[in-house]
């Protein structure tokens, strides 16, 4: 992505000495003309169906849907709320919004009804499309193909962040709806050339920035295969059958794929690279995947939806800096600041601040009352994550400040405890939280999904395993067995909800 990050924001068409910007609407038409036959988008459905689309099909269907949305009042600058699973209807709705100069805002649908209602209230969309609208979207295929004007959305999209503040956090890009490969360059290009077009597998729900951003790769000429829902076994099948070249995944996704019986004998040779983000990756999992595909095909990255900057490290480099998420890319600068706002020494934990000249053109804005990110007078900002820099400038994530557990006066970071416990052979998944305790203030509590429900590990066994790998005060005081750790479709957990459900 570094080469892409050096490109100018606001993509252009060049003819002689004249340069003109290309709207996303026009880019869609160009792709339909330039690539009339290739299947560029395939949906991997829960029902086993795998419908595929060429660019002319996407162009025609998106125009028909855009015409129908325009009849319902959607226009330039209006927000289109999309409470849809990964699906052809979702992708067509985003393309239709761009054709009208509207702002597509995917909505987290995997939340309770009261929370979904609150998200919709904050987004305040002109039109909202949910599961009940799927048949209506399909029926627009019978309509005429309208002749739409060439328009540019003032905001290319919005994203519902999975922030932990408890307040709906809707982030709207300040970048207009101009096609730009700036936001679609393969991250691996920081280290070596990547063959194009890529064949990208989308594992995350497309309400998440990692899922949604693959649409910009589609606009750059890459191919997308989008899973309706993550399923580890089916991921490996799809990789083999369609020769997937890259994907982005969370540690939980990667753990579930690696734990599949027979994974070592499967053909993963088409994978040029994958990007891991969202949380620190347990060292044992990095080594596991290094054995599966080679460390030079693994990229671990750190960034946030607001686009403050980006750090990354390749797996072979990580072996010399185990636990790091790399150094800044594309001009990203890092600072680690203490509680007093002063920069701390190498190796000391503090709050991570980033500044980047290549952050999203136009910046970002929040809808509603979500608290704004704290920043410095000279333009560094923080999302509240804690970490430290080593003497060579490599960043190490520790955890989010809001997740920190203060137990008996000592600081415990849940991510560190989880990273230790996930290596227990009897643990399939684990999340660690701090619960109110009369003796310790907060006690470290592990919520464990056993690998074999018929033969779960005992609490004493889990605690002893943690003490064999961590300072004893960091080990769980209590252990709870559950059928499944409650995770979102993006495989993230809501620690605040877990704590509240257990008495605070």
Phi, psi and omega in degrees: 000343184302316178299320179292322182294336179278349179291163180279140176291146182084089188293161186224157165257137181241128176226106185065239179257359182269139181230128179228146178285151181245119176291157176297323178302315180289325178299320178299316179295320178301313182297322178297324179283322186278334185226076189281348189239329186295143173275115189250346179223127178229135179259129178259094189278157177296332183275005181092347178288148180222064180298144183232153186225140169269172177295320176300323178294316179297318181298312182295312183294322179294324178293318178299316180293322178299318178299319179292321178293323178297322177297333178271002172107003180282131182214193185304125177082351178287150177268134176250109178281135184233094177266053186242145171296167170306123187190162172302323181297324178296309182298316179297324180293321177296313179298322179295319178299314180297326178294333180265357185074020177272175185246105178287131179232098176297142184244135177294111183266348183269046179229162177302157183303321182295324180286322176299318179298322180291321176299315180297324180295320180289317180294322180050059184285150173296319176224141176239129178248121178237189182306327181292347183262002183300316180295322179296316178300315180297323183292339180294347177298339180277353183276174177290160174265106186285157174270100188268144177289159178274105184235163182233122176295140178290338178225123187294330177185168169240162179220136172274104182286151176268044179298161187252023183278346182087351178252137178307130184239098181253115184257124180249124179295140174277357181280135178283172183282057177256131178296133178209124174289354177306328185255018183227003181291137179299132181300328180298341180293354170293338184245326183199162176295150179240126179300138177239151359286150173282155170246101193259130175263127181260112183263328186275155172300143186281002167284343180273148184301326180294325177284314183296322186295342178293341176295331176289328174293320176302316179294339179270003175105002177278168179254142179242136165241117189249121178277133177298322179209142180297131175215115189302314183297319181289330177303312182296320177300315182293319178303314181294314189288320185254006177054057180299136180261332179196162177200167174243137186215157172272163175303323180297316177300314182295324178296317182292323177293314182295331182279353180297136175300132176084007181302324183297335182265000181278157183270100179252018188292341181284344185290111175287321178188162164227157179248131177249135177210195174084330182195158175301140183265125179304135181306322180298328180286323176299313180296324180297312181287330175298325176288331181283316187230353183100136183297333182287356178254008180251133174234127175252131188229158176223126176195189179212165186302327181293347177069043181286337183161182185210137168240154178200159178211141177272154188302320180291328175289324180299327181301333177268351180221058189300130181098348183279155170250019168096195178244169185295141176248155175058034180084007178296129176253148183236144170222144173245115185248141176278182182299335180273002179085001180269150179290136182263166182284161176305136180090346180268139182280136175203192181272137185274123176244140180231152172214135183214131175290342182258018175296164187313126179305127181088354178073212182210167174216156177259145167266147176078206190253019178301136180297138181284152179293142177284148182213172177259168181295336182258021166097005173277145178226158180228144174264005177093009179279149180252145179185190178210161176253141173273183185295340180265004178085013176277137182268139176236122177280142176249303178178181173273142181301323183291342180266352181303134177253121174260108185237118182059029180086356180255149180269130176233130180260118183308320183300324180293318180292317179298319181297326178286316186286334183294342178278351176295128183297340180266004184250120176271326181202152182205145170224140184245133179225167175254125180249149180302135184213132183293333182270317188258355187083297170225136175252148178282122185236126180256126176258114193243131169261113185289148177292325177234101182302334180282344181218066185286155175290150177280161177300319180298322180294316180297315181295317179297321179297317179297318181292336178284349184237345185228163168303140189301328182290343179274345182291150178300142171275330181223153181228136180235129177265135179228158177296320179205136174294127182288109180238153175287175177299338177271008180066024176263159179246152175256093184299322180300317179294321179295319179294313181300320181293343181249022173094007176091000000 
